[in-house]
Amino acid sequence: MIIETLSEEGVKGDLAPCSSSAVGRSGTLLTEASEETNESFLRLNQPQAELLYGASLHPLLHTLKPFLVTFERLDSGTAAYIQDLEEYGFGENRSEALDDLRRTLAELYFSLEHEQNRLSGYLSSVWQVLQCHVARWPRR
């Protein structure tokens, strides 16, 4: 093990502050001296470029199958993208981008549902993909 002394801010280099359990009373940090451990740590702390999103889009809708969402960092914030539907959500961070995408998907569902008998070929295929992922709750 290597013992490294932390700066006054509690960080070493670009790493985030450690939890209190990893820092001793004297302000020292215990770390493993192995490349594999360092690579694993960095991999675990990297933001994921994709995730499966299965949260509720709207109180009237339920998710049947999660969406594969890809994130992209932009100059003005973050974009959340569903390639199968070619739909985006935008925000200052991933949470805001996902929330915007959630609202967009709910609006898309209700719009396509309302116009389903008059959809073009492309929008009809979008509606079919959307129905694989989302459905209305049964009426009581």
MIKE-730771 format. One record per atom (N, C-alpha, C): residue number from 0; atom name; y, x, z. Coordinates in pm, whole numbers, always signed. Atoms other than C-alpha are relative to their C-alpha. Last residue first. Example, Ala and Ser with C-alpha at 12.3 -4.5 7.8 and 13.67 -1.06 7.14 Angstrom:
<drenros>
+-----+-------+--------+--------+--------+
| num | atomo |      y |      x |      z |
+-----+-------+--------+--------+--------+
|   1 |     N |   -119 |    -82 |     -6 |
|   1 |    CA |   -106 |  +1367 |   +714 |
|   1 |     C |   +109 |    -77 |    +73 |
|   0 |     N |   -119 |    +89 |     +0 |
|   0 |    CA |   -450 |  +1230 |   +780 |
|   0 |     C |   +120 |    +90 |     +0 |
+-----+-------+--------+--------+--------+
</drenros>
This chain:
<drenros>
+-----+-------+--------+--------+--------+
| num | atomo |      y |      x |      z |
+-----+-------+--------+--------+--------+
| 139 |     N |    +69 |    +70 |   -109 |
| 139 |    CA |   +123 |  -6054 |  -1453 |
| 139 |     C |    +32 |   -146 |     +0 |
| 138 |     N |    -87 |   +100 |    -67 |
| 138 |    CA |   +211 |  -5879 |  -1777 |
| 138 |     C |    -81 |    -74 |   +104 |
| 137 |     N |    +35 |   +140 |    +28 |
| 137 |    CA |     -2 |  -5576 |  -1858 |
| 137 |     C |    +92 |    -94 |    +78 |
| 136 |     N |    +85 |    +54 |   -106 |
| 136 |    CA |   +187 |  -5246 |  -1822 |
| 136 |     C |    -34 |   -143 |    -37 |
| 135 |     N |    -63 |    +90 |    -97 |
| 135 |    CA |   +323 |  -5139 |  -2157 |
| 135 |     C |   -100 |    -35 |   +108 |
| 134 |     N |    +25 |   +143 |    +20 |
| 134 |    CA |   +156 |  -4845 |  -2325 |
| 134 |     C |    +81 |    -80 |   +103 |
| 133 |     N |    -72 |    +93 |    -88 |
| 133 |    CA |   +223 |  -4472 |  -2371 |
| 133 |     C |    -38 |   -144 |    -35 |
| 132 |     N |    -48 |    -61 |   -124 |
| 132 |    CA |    +42 |  -4168 |  -2511 |
| 132 |     C |    +54 |   -101 |   +101 |
| 131 |     N |   +112 |    -78 |    -56 |
| 131 |    CA |   -172 |  -4297 |  -2799 |
| 131 |     C |    +37 |    +55 |   +138 |
| 130 |     N |    +93 |    +94 |    -63 |
| 130 |    CA |    +96 |  -4562 |  -2861 |
| 130 |     C |   -125 |    +70 |    +56 |
| 129 |     N |    -59 |    +41 |   -128 |
| 129 |    CA |   +349 |  -4284 |  -2929 |
| 129 |     C |    -94 |    -94 |    +75 |
| 128 |     N |    +13 |   -114 |    -92 |
| 128 |    CA |   +125 |  -4138 |  -3200 |
| 128 |     C |    +51 |    -38 |   +138 |
| 127 |     N |   +143 |    -17 |    -30 |
| 127 |    CA |    +93 |  -4478 |  -3369 |
| 127 |     C |    -23 |   +115 |    +98 |
| 126 |     N |    +38 |   +109 |    -90 |
| 126 |    CA |   +469 |  -4543 |  -3342 |
| 126 |     C |   -148 |    +13 |    +39 |
| 125 |     N |    -56 |    -36 |   -131 |
| 125 |    CA |   +543 |  -4203 |  -3499 |
| 125 |     C |    -41 |   -104 |   +104 |
| 124 |     N |    +87 |   -106 |    -53 |
| 124 |    CA |   +304 |  -4292 |  -3784 |
| 124 |     C |    +51 |    +49 |   +136 |
| 123 |     N |   +128 |    +62 |    -37 |
| 123 |    CA |   +486 |  -4623 |  -3836 |
| 123 |     C |    -95 |   +105 |    +57 |
| 122 |     N |    -19 |    +59 |   -133 |
| 122 |    CA |   +817 |  -4436 |  -3827 |
| 122 |     C |   -126 |    -72 |    +48 |
| 121 |     N |    -19 |   -105 |   -100 |
| 121 |    CA |   +700 |  -4219 |  -4116 |
| 121 |     C |    +12 |    -58 |   +140 |
| 120 |     N |   +125 |    -74 |    -18 |
| 120 |    CA |   +559 |  -4507 |  -4322 |
| 120 |     C |    +12 |   +107 |   +108 |
| 119 |     N |    +37 |    -80 |   +117 |
| 119 |    CA |   +871 |  -4718 |  -4270 |
| 119 |     C |   -131 |    +73 |    +31 |
| 118 |     N |    -14 |   -145 |     -4 |
| 118 |    CA |   +876 |  -4969 |  -3986 |
| 118 |     C |    -39 |    +65 |   -132 |
| 117 |     N |    -90 |    -42 |   +108 |
| 117 |    CA |   +937 |  -5342 |  -4038 |
| 117 |     C |    +17 |   +151 |     -7 |
| 116 |     N |    +40 |    +65 |   +125 |
| 116 |    CA |   +654 |  -5501 |  -3839 |
| 116 |     C |    +85 |    +43 |   -118 |
| 115 |     N |   +127 |    -51 |    +52 |
| 115 |    CA |   +700 |  -5252 |  -3553 |
| 115 |     C |    -46 |    -62 |   -131 |
| 114 |     N |     -7 |     +0 |   +147 |
| 114 |    CA |  +1071 |  -5331 |  -3507 |
| 114 |     C |   -133 |    +34 |    -67 |
| 113 |     N |    -78 |   +116 |    +46 |
| 113 |    CA |  +1065 |  -5430 |  -3139 |
| 113 |     C |     -2 |    -13 |   -152 |
| 112 |     N |    +77 |   +120 |    -33 |
| 112 |    CA |   +788 |  -5183 |  -3055 |
| 112 |     C |    +69 |   -125 |    -56 |
| 111 |     N |   +108 |    +12 |    +98 |
| 111 |    CA |   +972 |  -4908 |  -3240 |
| 111 |     C |    -87 |   -122 |    +26 |
| 110 |     N |    -56 |    +23 |   +135 |
| 110 |    CA |  +1290 |  -4966 |  -3042 |
| 110 |     C |   -110 |    -20 |   -103 |
| 109 |     N |    -49 |   +138 |     +7 |
| 109 |    CA |  +1110 |  -5005 |  -2706 |
| 109 |     C |    +56 |    -33 |   -138 |
| 108 |     N |   +111 |    +95 |    -14 |
| 108 |    CA |   +908 |  -4686 |  -2754 |
| 108 |     C |    +49 |   -143 |    -18 |
| 107 |     N |    +76 |     -2 |   +125 |
| 107 |    CA |  +1204 |  -4483 |  -2883 |
| 107 |     C |   -113 |   -103 |     +5 |
| 106 |     N |    -82 |    +69 |    +99 |
| 106 |    CA |  +1416 |  -4587 |  -2583 |
| 106 |     C |    -72 |     -8 |   -135 |
| 105 |     N |     +1 |   +142 |    -37 |
| 105 |    CA |  +1137 |  -4485 |  -2346 |
| 105 |     C |    +80 |    -82 |   -101 |
| 104 |     N |   +131 |    +55 |    +33 |
| 104 |    CA |  +1092 |  -4155 |  -2530 |
| 104 |     C |    -10 |   -149 |    +34 |
| 103 |     N |    +12 |     +8 |   +145 |
| 103 |    CA |  +1464 |  -4076 |  -2521 |
| 103 |     C |   -131 |    -64 |    -41 |
| 102 |     N |    -82 |   +115 |    +43 |
| 102 |    CA |  +1487 |  -4156 |  -2149 |
| 102 |     C |     -9 |    -21 |   -151 |
| 101 |     N |    +63 |   +121 |    -54 |
| 101 |    CA |  +1195 |  -3921 |  -2075 |
| 101 |     C |    +77 |   -124 |    -46 |
| 100 |     N |   +113 |    +29 |    +87 |
| 100 |    CA |  +1346 |  -3653 |  -2303 |
| 100 |     C |    -72 |   -127 |    +44 |
|  99 |     N |    -58 |    +51 |   +124 |
|  99 |    CA |  +1673 |  -3669 |  -2109 |
|  99 |     C |   -111 |    -37 |    -99 |
|  98 |     N |    -51 |   +133 |    -30 |
|  98 |    CA |  +1479 |  -3635 |  -1783 |
|  98 |     C |    +63 |    -63 |   -124 |
|  97 |     N |   +112 |    +93 |    -10 |
|  97 |    CA |  +1281 |  -3345 |  -1926 |
|  97 |     C |    +47 |   -142 |    +29 |
|  96 |     N |    +53 |    +17 |   +136 |
|  96 |    CA |  +1600 |  -3166 |  -2036 |
|  96 |     C |   -118 |    -97 |     +1 |
|  95 |     N |    -91 |    +89 |    +72 |
|  95 |    CA |  +1757 |  -3225 |  -1694 |
|  95 |     C |    -49 |    -26 |   -142 |
|  94 |     N |     +9 |   +133 |    -61 |
|  94 |    CA |  +1455 |  -3078 |  -1518 |
|  94 |     C |    +89 |    -99 |    -74 |
|  93 |     N |   +121 |    +71 |    +45 |
|  93 |    CA |  +1436 |  -2787 |  -1760 |
|  93 |     C |    -11 |   -141 |    +56 |
|  92 |     N |   +122 |    -66 |    -44 |
|  92 |    CA |  +1796 |  -2679 |  -1705 |
|  92 |     C |   -120 |    -83 |    -45 |
|  91 |     N |    -39 |   -133 |    -47 |
|  91 |    CA |  +2147 |  -2755 |  -1837 |
|  91 |     C |   -121 |    +80 |    +46 |
|  90 |     N |    -62 |     -5 |   -132 |
|  90 |    CA |  +2005 |  -3043 |  -2035 |
|  90 |     C |    +38 |   +142 |    +37 |
|  89 |     N |    -86 |   -114 |    -27 |
|  89 |    CA |  +1859 |  -3155 |  -2366 |
|  89 |     C |    +57 |     -9 |   +141 |
|  88 |     N |    -83 |    +32 |   -114 |
|  88 |    CA |  +1569 |  -3378 |  -2469 |
|  88 |     C |    +80 |   +125 |    +32 |
|  87 |     N |    -58 |   -100 |    -89 |
|  87 |    CA |  +1409 |  -3358 |  -2809 |
|  87 |     C |    +66 |    -65 |   +121 |
|  86 |     N |   -102 |    +51 |    -92 |
|  86 |    CA |  +1181 |  -3568 |  -3029 |
|  86 |     C |    +41 |   +109 |    +97 |
|  85 |     N |   -127 |    -59 |    +41 |
|  85 |    CA |   +982 |  -3455 |  -3333 |
|  85 |     C |   +116 |    -57 |    +81 |
|  84 |     N |    -94 |   +110 |    +22 |
|  84 |    CA |   +702 |  -3693 |  -3231 |
|  84 |     C |   +134 |    +48 |    -56 |
|  83 |     N |    +69 |   +113 |    +64 |
|  83 |    CA |   +408 |  -3452 |  -3250 |
|  83 |     C |    +94 |   -114 |    -35 |
|  82 |     N |    +18 |    -24 |   +143 |
|  82 |    CA |   +642 |  -3157 |  -3177 |
|  82 |     C |    -64 |   -119 |    -70 |
|  81 |     N |   +136 |    +47 |    +27 |
|  81 |    CA |   +757 |  -3282 |  -2839 |
|  81 |     C |    -19 |     +5 |   -151 |
|  80 |     N |    +35 |    +48 |   +133 |
|  80 |    CA |  +1062 |  -3075 |  -2744 |
|  80 |     C |   -145 |    -45 |     -5 |
|  79 |     N |   +140 |    +37 |    -18 |
|  79 |    CA |  +1246 |  -2996 |  -2420 |
|  79 |     C |    -40 |    -74 |   -127 |
|  78 |     N |    +53 |   +111 |    +79 |
|  78 |    CA |  +1574 |  -2815 |  -2488 |
|  78 |     C |   -146 |    -19 |    +36 |
|  77 |     N |   +143 |     +0 |    +29 |
|  77 |    CA |  +1757 |  -2599 |  -2235 |
|  77 |     C |    -36 |   -123 |    -82 |
|  76 |     N |    +91 |    +55 |    -99 |
|  76 |    CA |  +2119 |  -2502 |  -2179 |
|  76 |     C |   -144 |    +13 |    -44 |
|  75 |     N |    -63 |   +105 |    -80 |
|  75 |    CA |  +2423 |  -2441 |  -2402 |
|  75 |     C |    -92 |    -60 |   +105 |
|  74 |     N |   -126 |    -51 |    -56 |
|  74 |    CA |  +2315 |  -2107 |  -2546 |
|  74 |     C |    +62 |   -101 |    +96 |
|  73 |     N |   -112 |     +4 |    +94 |
|  73 |    CA |  +1966 |  -2249 |  -2587 |
|  73 |     C |   +123 |    +60 |    +65 |
|  72 |     N |   -129 |    -35 |    -62 |
|  72 |    CA |  +1639 |  -2180 |  -2405 |
|  72 |     C |   +105 |     +4 |   -109 |
|  71 |     N |    -73 |   -104 |    +71 |
|  71 |    CA |  +1345 |  -2360 |  -2562 |
|  71 |     C |   +134 |    +21 |    +68 |
|  70 |     N |   -137 |    -26 |    -41 |
|  70 |    CA |  +1084 |  -2563 |  -2382 |
|  70 |     C |    +59 |   +113 |    -83 |
|  69 |     N |    -37 |   -140 |    +17 |
|  69 |    CA |   +770 |  -2710 |  -2536 |
|  69 |     C |   +147 |    +16 |    +38 |
|  68 |     N |   -144 |    -27 |    +12 |
|  68 |    CA |   +634 |  -3042 |  -2415 |
|  68 |     C |    +21 |   +150 |     -8 |
|  67 |     N |    -18 |   -145 |     -4 |
|  67 |    CA |   +271 |  -3148 |  -2474 |
|  67 |     C |   +148 |    +27 |    -29 |
|  66 |     N |    -60 |    -62 |   +118 |
|  66 |    CA |   +273 |  -3518 |  -2390 |
|  66 |     C |     +3 |   +151 |    +19 |
|  65 |     N |   -124 |    -78 |    -13 |
|  65 |    CA |    +38 |  -3661 |  -2129 |
|  65 |     C |    +45 |    +58 |   -134 |
|  64 |     N |    +34 |   -139 |    +31 |
|  64 |    CA |   -213 |  -3934 |  -2220 |
|  64 |     C |   +129 |    +81 |     +9 |
|  63 |     N |   +144 |     -4 |    +25 |
|  63 |    CA |   -213 |  -4297 |  -2112 |
|  63 |     C |    -48 |   +144 |    -15 |
|  62 |     N |    +45 |   -109 |    +85 |
|  62 |    CA |   +135 |  -4299 |  -1956 |
|  62 |     C |   -152 |     -1 |     -9 |
|  61 |     N |    +83 |    -98 |    -71 |
|  61 |    CA |   +258 |  -4628 |  -1817 |
|  61 |     C |    -55 |   +100 |   -101 |
|  60 |     N |    +94 |    -79 |    +78 |
|  60 |    CA |   +549 |  -4841 |  -1930 |
|  60 |     C |    -87 |    +87 |    +89 |
|  59 |     N |    +84 |    +91 |    +79 |
|  59 |    CA |   +751 |  -5127 |  -1778 |
|  59 |     C |   -110 |    +72 |    -77 |
|  58 |     N |    +81 |    +88 |    -86 |
|  58 |    CA |   +893 |  -4905 |  -1499 |
|  58 |     C |    -92 |    -96 |    -76 |
|  57 |     N |    -78 |   +120 |    -29 |
|  57 |    CA |  +1002 |  -4644 |  -1758 |
|  57 |     C |    -88 |    -90 |    +87 |
|  56 |     N |   -121 |     +0 |    +82 |
|  56 |    CA |   +888 |  -4303 |  -1875 |
|  56 |     C |    +95 |   -113 |    +38 |
|  55 |     N |    -37 |   +133 |    +49 |
|  55 |    CA |   +633 |  -4246 |  -1600 |
|  55 |     C |   +131 |     +7 |    -77 |
|  54 |     N |    -76 |    +84 |    -94 |
|  54 |    CA |   +534 |  -3882 |  -1570 |
|  54 |     C |    +33 |   -134 |    -65 |
|  53 |     N |    +62 |   +132 |     -9 |
|  53 |    CA |   +265 |  -3735 |  -1794 |
|  53 |     C |    +70 |    -92 |    +97 |
|  52 |     N |    -89 |    +91 |    -71 |
|  52 |    CA |   +424 |  -3416 |  -1919 |
|  52 |     C |    -61 |   -140 |     -2 |
|  51 |     N |    +45 |   +136 |    +29 |
|  51 |    CA |   +183 |  -3138 |  -2014 |
|  51 |     C |    +81 |    -94 |    +86 |
|  50 |     N |    +67 |    +72 |   -108 |
|  50 |    CA |   +370 |  -2811 |  -2006 |
|  50 |     C |    -46 |   -135 |    -50 |
|  49 |     N |    +54 |   +132 |    +29 |
|  49 |    CA |   +494 |  -2544 |  -2242 |
|  49 |     C |    -53 |    -63 |   +128 |
|  48 |     N |    -62 |    +47 |   +123 |
|  48 |    CA |   +709 |  -2229 |  -2235 |
|  48 |     C |    -46 |   -141 |    -35 |
|  47 |     N |    +96 |    +39 |   +102 |
|  47 |    CA |   +619 |  -2165 |  -1872 |
|  47 |     C |    +75 |    -53 |   -121 |
|  46 |     N |     +0 |   +143 |    +30 |
|  46 |    CA |   +885 |  -1987 |  -1669 |
|  46 |     C |    -99 |    -29 |   -113 |
|  45 |     N |    -67 |    +30 |   +126 |
|  45 |    CA |   +775 |  -1639 |  -1569 |
|  45 |     C |     +0 |   -150 |    -23 |
|  44 |     N |   -140 |    +34 |    -24 |
|  44 |    CA |   +695 |  -1593 |  -1200 |
|  44 |     C |    +79 |    -22 |   -127 |
|  43 |     N |    -11 |   +121 |    -81 |
|  43 |    CA |   +318 |  -1606 |  -1236 |
|  43 |     C |   +144 |    -46 |    +18 |
|  42 |     N |    +50 |   +113 |    +78 |
|  42 |    CA |   +322 |  -1355 |  -1522 |
|  42 |     C |    +15 |   -131 |    +76 |
|  41 |     N |   -100 |    +31 |   +101 |
|  41 |    CA |   +545 |  -1116 |  -1323 |
|  41 |     C |    -43 |   -119 |    -85 |
|  40 |     N |   -118 |    +54 |    -67 |
|  40 |    CA |   +313 |  -1130 |  -1023 |
|  40 |     C |   +105 |    -41 |   -102 |
|  39 |     N |    +34 |   +135 |    -43 |
|  39 |    CA |     +4 |  -1082 |  -1240 |
|  39 |     C |   +119 |    -67 |    +65 |
|  38 |     N |     +4 |    +85 |   +120 |
|  38 |    CA |   +164 |   -782 |  -1410 |
|  38 |     C |    -32 |   -144 |    +36 |
|  37 |     N |   -137 |    +18 |    +46 |
|  37 |    CA |   +257 |   -629 |  -1072 |
|  37 |     C |     +4 |    -89 |   -124 |
|  36 |     N |    -67 |    +91 |    -93 |
|  36 |    CA |    -92 |   -688 |   -935 |
|  36 |     C |   +142 |    -26 |    -47 |
|  35 |     N |    +57 |   +134 |    +19 |
|  35 |    CA |   -253 |   -532 |  -1243 |
|  35 |     C |    +68 |   -102 |    +90 |
|  34 |     N |    -61 |    +59 |   +119 |
|  34 |    CA |    -18 |   -231 |  -1230 |
|  34 |     C |    -49 |   -143 |    -21 |
|  33 |     N |    +89 |     +6 |   +115 |
|  33 |    CA |   -131 |   -153 |   -878 |
|  33 |     C |    +72 |    -70 |   -114 |
|  32 |     N |    -36 |   -102 |    +97 |
|  32 |    CA |    +57 |    -35 |   -573 |
|  32 |     C |    -98 |     -3 |   -116 |
|  31 |     N |   +116 |    -73 |    +51 |
|  31 |    CA |    +33 |   -351 |   -367 |
|  31 |     C |    +48 |    +98 |   -106 |
|  30 |     N |    +44 |    +36 |   +135 |
|  30 |    CA |   +352 |   -452 |   -190 |
|  30 |     C |   -121 |    +82 |    -37 |
|  29 |     N |   +127 |    -63 |    +32 |
|  29 |    CA |   +467 |   -462 |   +174 |
|  29 |     C |    -44 |    -47 |   -138 |
|  28 |     N |    +85 |    +82 |    +82 |
|  28 |    CA |   +837 |   -540 |   +217 |
|  28 |     C |   -127 |    +77 |    -31 |
|  27 |     N |    +77 |    -71 |   +101 |
|  27 |    CA |  +1045 |   -391 |   +492 |
|  27 |     C |    -94 |    -96 |    -70 |
|  26 |     N |    -57 |    +20 |   +133 |
|  26 |    CA |  +1323 |   -576 |   +676 |
|  26 |     C |    -74 |    +78 |   -106 |
|  25 |     N |    -93 |   -109 |    +31 |
|  25 |    CA |  +1238 |   -437 |  +1019 |
|  25 |     C |    +62 |    -14 |   -137 |
|  24 |     N |   -121 |    +10 |    -83 |
|  24 |    CA |  +1089 |   -766 |  +1130 |
|  24 |     C |   +102 |   +106 |    -34 |
|  23 |     N |    +16 |    -29 |   -142 |
|  23 |    CA |   +843 |   -758 |   +840 |
|  23 |     C |   +131 |     -9 |    +75 |
|  22 |     N |    -97 |    -99 |    -45 |
|  22 |    CA |   +893 |   -930 |   +507 |
|  22 |     C |    -17 |    +18 |   +150 |
|  21 |     N |    +28 |   -126 |    +66 |
|  21 |    CA |   +601 |  -1107 |   +338 |
|  21 |     C |    +93 |   +112 |    +47 |
|  20 |     N |   +130 |    -51 |    -42 |
|  20 |    CA |   +596 |  -1402 |   +580 |
|  20 |     C |    -32 |   +136 |    -63 |
|  19 |     N |    -10 |    -70 |   -127 |
|  19 |    CA |   +970 |  -1452 |   +537 |
|  19 |     C |   -133 |    +58 |    +45 |
|  18 |     N |     +9 |    +93 |   -112 |
|  18 |    CA |   +923 |  -1538 |   +173 |
|  18 |     C |     +0 |    +80 |   +129 |
|  17 |     N |   +137 |    +27 |    -45 |
|  17 |    CA |  +1044 |  -1275 |    -68 |
|  17 |     C |     +3 |   -105 |   +110 |
|  16 |     N |    +27 |    -32 |   -139 |
|  16 |    CA |  +1381 |  -1285 |   -240 |
|  16 |     C |   -141 |    -40 |    +40 |
|  15 |     N |    -57 |    +98 |    -92 |
|  15 |    CA |  +1362 |  -1309 |   -619 |
|  15 |     C |    -31 |    +41 |   +143 |
|  14 |     N |    +92 |    +95 |    -60 |
|  14 |    CA |  +1283 |   -998 |   -818 |
|  14 |     C |    +72 |    -93 |    +95 |
|  13 |     N |    -23 |   +135 |    +51 |
|  13 |    CA |  +1550 |   -836 |  -1035 |
|  13 |     C |    -90 |   -104 |    +64 |
|  12 |     N |    -18 |    +13 |   +144 |
|  12 |    CA |  +1567 |   -510 |   -841 |
|  12 |     C |    +30 |   -143 |    -39 |
|  11 |     N |    +21 |   -132 |    +58 |
|  11 |    CA |  +1443 |   -540 |   -484 |
|  11 |     C |    +10 |    -18 |   -151 |
|  10 |     N |    +65 |     -6 |   +129 |
|  10 |    CA |  +1577 |   -839 |   -298 |
|  10 |     C |    -16 |   +145 |    -43 |
|   9 |     N |   +141 |    +37 |    -10 |
|   9 |    CA |  +1659 |   -919 |    +62 |
|   9 |     C |    -73 |     +3 |   -132 |
|   8 |     N |    +18 |   +134 |    +54 |
|   8 |    CA |  +2037 |   -928 |    +13 |
|   8 |     C |   -146 |    -44 |     +7 |
|   7 |     N |    -54 |    +97 |    -95 |
|   7 |    CA |  +2079 |   -630 |   +247 |
|   7 |     C |    -21 |   -143 |    -48 |
|   6 |     N |   -145 |     -8 |    -12 |
|   6 |    CA |  +1849 |   -425 |    +24 |
|   6 |     C |    +47 |   -107 |    +98 |
|   5 |     N |    -79 |    +94 |    +77 |
|   5 |    CA |  +1480 |   -420 |    +93 |
|   5 |     C |   +147 |    +25 |    +19 |
|   4 |     N |   -105 |    +61 |    -80 |
|   4 |    CA |  +1288 |   -117 |   +215 |
|   4 |     C |    +84 |    -89 |    -91 |
|   3 |     N |   -133 |    -14 |    +59 |
|   3 |    CA |   +968 |    -46 |    +30 |
|   3 |     C |   +100 |    -70 |    +91 |
|   2 |     N |    -98 |    +69 |    -83 |
|   2 |    CA |   +628 |    +19 |   +184 |
|   2 |     C |   +136 |    +28 |    -59 |
|   1 |     N |   -129 |    -68 |     +0 |
|   1 |    CA |   +356 |   +104 |    -65 |
|   1 |     C |    +93 |    -81 |    +88 |
|   0 |     N |   -118 |    +83 |     +0 |
|   0 |    CA |     +0 |     +0 |     +0 |
|   0 |     C |   +124 |    +87 |     +0 |
+-----+-------+--------+--------+--------+
</drenros>
